[in-house]
Amino acid sequence: MTPRRPVAAVVIALAALMLPACTSFPAPDSPPPSAVADIPVPPGATSQTSIEEAPDSTDCDALVSLRPGTMPTPRKMPARSTMADIFARGRLIVGLDIGSNLFSFRDTITGDIKGFDVDVAQAIARAIFNDPDQIEFRVLTSGERIAALQAGYVDVVVKTMSITCDRRQDVAFSAPYYVANQRILAQRNAGISDTDDLAGKRVCAARGVTSIGRLQSIVPTAKITTTSTWADCLVMLQQGQVDAVSTDDAILAGLAEQDPWVSVIGPSLGEENYAVGIAKGHDDLVRFVNGVLENLRDSGQWQQMYNRWLSILGPGYPPVPRYED
């Protein structure tokens, strides 16, 4: 009986026979391949050539808002009020994003949207429905916030939205619920420590934010790249496509939490007062939201929210509102 040849030996033999027919190798002295794949740029990233005005306008008293009145009992909204319309619909529609870590982001484990801004939005829903979960989140970019309010696509925007005189021409605002400071995010070994080091450098910012105009006024030679989201700015920084990111320290701290090789640096470039954005013509909702914010401050819940989400920034305190009747 003829002994059987091991299968492995047959496979090796066949591979040896097939190799010359299907494979070619460069000669030992051939140069290595020179082609390098381009690193993809996030969709929507563009180089901005236009100059924007700094947000520190004195054309108005931007931080003054309408004084809150007596707060109605949840589920018993005043007849014919904006809040009654929201109650009848059965949910509060809130514009935010899911790429602002610490303020509004999607939990990778539960899938829930969480953060400081989310807590503010849920407090408004609780005051209307006695239920913080009767809420619908609609994801917006920074550049879409004002148009979404004007079109009635959302009831409120709670998305790190800074109050400015220009924006107050288009939408209404609550009193400020948080004060941030614009700073810089850079790689730890990049040699960037303050704004002087940004001259001629590539700096990323999300489209439609006030950070761009302020940075351009301080460092006119900075080359601005705009993206749809702050997460895209972090990706471009990690890939070496920009040298720095500049916006509010609270947003930058959220980006730094995702990458230990970047850090928030330099002194404050200016303050940003976050407020709830509301469509013009809904003064009753402005007063109602201001009442909700008053309750958050007076009850200590604002401090609890800060300690939960923003303690990485050091001690924090709620801003003191200023009202007009």
C-alpha positions as CSV (number, residue, x, y, z in Angstrom):
1,M,0.0,0.0,0.0
2,T,1.4,3.3,-1.0
3,P,1.8,5.7,2.0
4,R,-0.4,8.8,1.9
5,R,1.5,12.1,1.5
6,P,0.8,14.6,4.3
7,V,-1.8,17.3,3.3
8,A,0.4,20.1,4.6
9,A,3.2,19.1,2.3
10,V,0.8,19.0,-0.7
11,V,-0.4,22.5,0.1
12,I,3.1,23.9,0.5
13,A,4.2,22.3,-2.8
14,L,1.2,23.8,-4.7
15,A,1.9,27.2,-3.2
16,A,5.5,27.0,-4.4
17,L,4.3,26.1,-7.9
18,M,1.8,28.9,-8.0
19,L,4.0,31.7,-6.5
20,P,5.9,32.6,-9.6
21,A,2.8,32.8,-11.7
22,C,0.8,35.2,-9.5
23,T,3.4,37.2,-7.5
24,S,6.2,39.5,-8.5
25,F,8.8,41.1,-6.3
26,P,11.0,44.1,-6.9
27,A,14.6,43.6,-7.4
28,P,16.7,43.9,-4.2
29,D,18.1,47.3,-5.3
30,S,14.7,48.8,-6.3
31,P,13.7,52.1,-4.4
32,P,10.8,51.7,-1.9
33,P,7.3,52.9,-3.0
34,S,7.0,56.7,-2.7
35,A,3.1,57.1,-2.8
36,V,1.6,58.3,0.5
37,A,-2.2,58.2,1.1
38,D,-3.7,61.6,1.8
39,I,-5.3,62.0,5.2
40,P,-9.0,62.7,4.6
41,V,-10.4,66.0,5.8
42,P,-13.7,65.9,7.8
43,P,-16.7,66.6,5.6
44,G,-17.5,70.3,5.5
45,A,-14.1,71.6,6.6
46,T,-13.2,74.7,4.7
47,S,-10.5,77.5,4.9
48,Q,-12.2,80.7,5.9
49,T,-10.9,83.9,4.1
50,S,-13.6,86.3,5.4
51,I,-13.0,88.5,8.4
52,E,-15.7,88.5,11.2
53,E,-16.3,91.1,13.8
54,A,-15.3,90.4,17.4
55,P,-18.3,89.6,19.6
56,D,-17.5,92.3,22.2
57,S,-20.0,94.8,20.9
58,T,-21.3,97.6,23.0
59,D,-24.2,98.3,20.7
60,C,-26.6,96.9,23.3
61,D,-26.8,95.7,26.9
62,A,-26.6,92.1,25.7
63,L,-26.9,90.3,29.0
64,V,-30.2,91.9,30.2
65,S,-33.2,89.6,30.0
66,L,-36.9,89.7,30.9
67,R,-37.8,89.3,34.6
68,P,-39.4,86.0,35.4
69,G,-43.0,86.1,36.8
70,T,-44.8,83.7,39.1
71,M,-44.0,80.2,37.9
72,P,-47.1,78.1,37.1
73,T,-47.5,74.6,38.5
74,P,-46.2,71.9,36.2
75,R,-48.9,70.5,33.8
76,K,-51.0,73.7,34.4
77,M,-49.6,76.1,31.9
78,P,-51.3,79.5,31.4
79,A,-54.0,79.4,28.7
80,R,-52.9,80.6,25.2
81,S,-49.3,80.8,26.3
82,T,-46.3,79.4,24.4
83,M,-45.8,76.9,27.2
84,A,-49.5,75.7,26.9
85,D,-48.9,75.0,23.2
86,I,-45.8,73.0,24.1
87,F,-47.7,71.1,26.7
88,A,-50.5,70.3,24.2
89,R,-48.0,68.9,21.8
90,G,-46.7,66.6,24.5
91,R,-43.0,67.3,24.3
92,L,-40.5,70.2,24.4
93,I,-38.3,70.3,21.2
94,V,-34.7,71.3,22.0
95,G,-31.9,72.1,19.6
96,L,-28.5,71.0,20.7
97,D,-25.6,68.9,19.4
98,I,-24.1,65.6,20.5
99,G,-20.4,66.5,19.9
100,S,-19.8,68.9,22.8
101,N,-18.4,66.7,25.5
102,L,-19.4,67.8,29.0
103,F,-22.3,69.9,27.7
104,S,-24.2,67.6,25.3
105,F,-22.9,64.3,24.1
106,R,-24.1,60.8,23.5
107,D,-23.2,58.2,26.1
108,T,-21.4,55.4,24.3
109,I,-22.8,52.8,26.7
110,T,-26.4,53.8,27.2
111,G,-26.9,55.8,24.0
112,D,-28.5,58.6,26.1
113,I,-27.7,62.3,25.4
114,K,-26.1,63.8,28.5
115,G,-24.3,66.8,29.8
116,F,-24.7,70.2,31.4
117,D,-26.8,71.7,28.6
118,V,-29.0,68.5,28.6
119,D,-29.7,69.0,32.3
120,V,-30.8,72.6,31.6
121,A,-33.1,71.5,28.9
122,Q,-34.6,68.7,31.1
123,A,-35.2,71.3,33.9
124,I,-37.3,73.3,31.4
125,A,-39.3,70.1,30.4
126,R,-39.8,69.2,34.0
127,A,-41.2,72.7,34.8
128,I,-43.8,72.2,31.9
129,F,-44.7,68.5,32.2
130,N,-43.4,67.5,35.6
131,D,-41.3,65.0,33.6
132,P,-37.8,65.8,32.4
133,D,-38.1,63.1,29.7
134,Q,-41.0,64.6,27.7
135,I,-38.4,66.1,25.4
136,E,-37.3,65.7,21.8
137,F,-33.7,66.6,21.0
138,R,-32.9,67.8,17.5
139,V,-29.2,67.9,16.5
140,L,-28.0,71.2,15.1
141,T,-24.6,72.6,14.1
142,S,-23.6,75.9,15.6
143,G,-24.4,77.6,12.3
144,E,-28.0,76.3,12.3
145,R,-29.1,77.5,15.7
146,I,-30.6,80.8,14.8
147,A,-32.4,79.6,11.6
148,A,-33.9,76.7,13.5
149,L,-35.4,79.0,16.0
150,Q,-36.7,81.4,13.4
151,A,-38.3,78.6,11.4
152,G,-40.0,77.1,14.5
153,Y,-38.1,73.9,14.0
154,V,-37.2,73.9,17.8
155,D,-38.8,75.6,20.8
156,V,-35.4,76.4,22.4
157,V,-31.7,76.1,21.7
158,V,-29.6,74.9,24.6
159,K,-26.2,74.5,22.8
160,T,-23.4,76.6,24.4
161,M,-25.0,79.6,22.6
162,S,-23.3,82.9,23.5
163,I,-25.3,86.1,23.8
164,T,-24.2,88.9,21.4
165,C,-25.8,92.1,20.3
166,D,-25.9,90.9,16.7
167,R,-27.7,87.6,17.6
168,R,-30.2,89.6,19.7
169,Q,-31.4,91.2,16.5
170,D,-32.5,87.8,15.3
171,V,-33.5,85.8,18.4
172,A,-34.3,86.3,22.1
173,F,-32.2,85.0,25.0
174,S,-32.7,84.0,28.5
175,A,-30.5,85.3,31.2
176,P,-27.0,83.7,31.1
177,Y,-26.8,80.3,32.8
178,Y,-23.0,79.8,32.4
179,V,-19.9,82.0,31.7
180,A,-17.1,80.6,29.7
181,N,-13.7,82.0,28.6
182,Q,-12.2,81.6,25.1
183,R,-8.8,79.9,25.2
184,I,-6.6,77.7,23.0
185,L,-6.3,73.9,22.6
186,A,-3.0,72.5,21.1
187,Q,-0.8,69.5,21.2
188,R,1.4,69.4,24.3
189,N,4.6,69.4,22.3
190,A,3.5,72.0,19.7
191,G,5.4,75.0,21.1
192,I,2.2,77.0,21.4
193,S,1.5,78.7,24.8
194,D,-0.5,81.8,24.0
195,T,-2.0,83.8,21.1
196,D,1.4,85.2,20.0
197,D,2.3,81.7,18.9
198,L,-0.7,81.5,16.6
199,A,0.6,84.1,14.1
200,G,0.5,82.4,10.7
201,K,-0.8,79.2,12.2
202,R,-3.8,77.1,11.2
203,V,-6.6,77.4,13.8
204,C,-9.9,75.5,13.7
205,A,-13.3,76.6,14.9
206,A,-16.8,75.3,14.4
207,R,-18.7,77.3,11.8
208,G,-21.1,80.0,13.2
209,V,-19.4,80.7,16.5
210,T,-18.3,84.0,18.0
211,S,-14.8,82.6,18.7
212,I,-13.7,83.2,15.1
213,G,-14.2,87.0,15.1
214,R,-12.5,87.5,18.5
215,L,-9.4,85.4,17.4
216,Q,-9.1,87.3,14.1
217,S,-9.1,90.6,16.0
218,I,-6.3,89.4,18.2
219,V,-4.3,87.4,15.7
220,P,-5.1,88.8,12.2
221,T,-2.6,86.4,10.5
222,A,-4.1,83.2,11.9
223,K,-5.4,81.0,9.2
224,I,-8.9,79.9,10.1
225,T,-10.4,76.5,9.2
226,T,-14.1,76.0,10.0
227,T,-15.8,72.7,10.5
228,S,-19.4,71.5,11.2
229,T,-18.6,70.2,14.7
230,W,-16.0,70.6,17.4
231,A,-15.3,66.9,17.2
232,D,-14.1,67.5,13.6
233,C,-11.7,70.2,14.9
234,L,-10.2,67.7,17.3
235,V,-9.7,65.1,14.5
236,M,-7.9,67.7,12.4
237,L,-5.7,68.7,15.3
238,Q,-4.8,65.0,15.9
239,Q,-4.1,64.5,12.2
240,G,-1.8,67.6,12.0
241,Q,-4.2,69.4,9.6
242,V,-4.5,72.4,12.0
243,D,-2.1,73.7,14.7
244,A,-4.7,74.7,17.3
245,V,-8.4,75.0,18.2
246,S,-9.8,78.1,19.8
247,T,-13.1,78.5,21.5
248,D,-14.7,78.4,25.0
249,D,-12.6,76.7,27.7
250,A,-15.6,74.5,28.6
251,I,-15.8,73.1,25.1
252,L,-12.0,72.7,24.9
253,A,-11.9,70.9,28.2
254,G,-14.4,68.4,26.8
255,L,-12.1,67.8,23.8
256,A,-9.1,67.5,26.0
257,E,-10.9,64.8,28.0
258,Q,-10.9,62.7,24.8
259,D,-7.2,63.0,24.1
260,P,-4.4,63.1,26.7
261,W,-1.9,64.5,24.2
262,V,-3.7,67.9,23.9
263,S,-4.2,70.6,26.5
264,V,-6.0,73.8,27.1
265,I,-3.5,76.7,27.3
266,G,-3.1,80.4,27.6
267,P,-5.1,83.2,29.4
268,S,-8.7,84.1,28.6
269,L,-9.2,85.8,25.3
270,G,-12.7,87.0,26.4
271,E,-15.9,85.9,28.1
272,E,-18.8,84.0,26.5
273,N,-22.1,84.1,28.3
274,Y,-24.2,81.0,27.5
275,A,-28.0,81.4,27.4
276,V,-31.1,79.6,26.2
277,G,-32.0,80.8,22.7
278,I,-35.7,81.4,22.0
279,A,-37.5,82.7,19.0
280,K,-38.5,86.4,19.0
281,G,-42.1,87.1,19.9
282,H,-42.2,84.5,22.7
283,D,-41.6,86.8,25.7
284,D,-43.7,84.5,27.9
285,L,-41.3,81.6,27.2
286,V,-38.3,83.9,27.9
287,R,-39.7,84.8,31.3
288,F,-40.6,81.1,32.0
289,V,-37.1,79.9,31.2
290,N,-35.6,82.6,33.4
291,G,-37.9,81.3,36.2
292,V,-36.5,77.8,35.6
293,L,-32.9,79.1,35.8
294,E,-33.7,81.0,39.0
295,N,-35.0,77.8,40.6
296,L,-31.8,76.0,39.5
297,R,-29.7,78.6,41.2
298,D,-31.7,79.0,44.3
299,S,-32.2,75.3,45.0
300,G,-28.5,74.5,44.6
301,Q,-29.2,72.3,41.6
302,W,-27.1,74.5,39.3
303,Q,-24.1,73.8,41.6
304,Q,-24.8,70.1,41.6
305,M,-24.9,70.1,37.8
306,Y,-21.6,72.0,37.7
307,N,-19.9,69.6,40.1
308,R,-21.1,66.6,38.0
309,W,-20.1,67.9,34.6
310,L,-17.7,70.8,34.8
311,S,-15.6,70.5,38.0
312,I,-12.6,69.8,35.7
313,L,-12.5,73.5,35.1
314,G,-12.1,74.3,38.8
315,P,-14.6,76.1,41.1
316,G,-17.6,77.5,39.4
317,Y,-20.6,79.7,40.3
318,P,-23.8,80.6,38.5
319,P,-23.9,84.0,36.9
320,V,-26.0,86.7,38.5
321,P,-28.9,87.7,36.2
322,R,-29.8,91.2,35.3
323,Y,-33.5,91.8,34.4
324,E,-35.7,94.4,32.7
325,D,-39.5,94.5,33.1
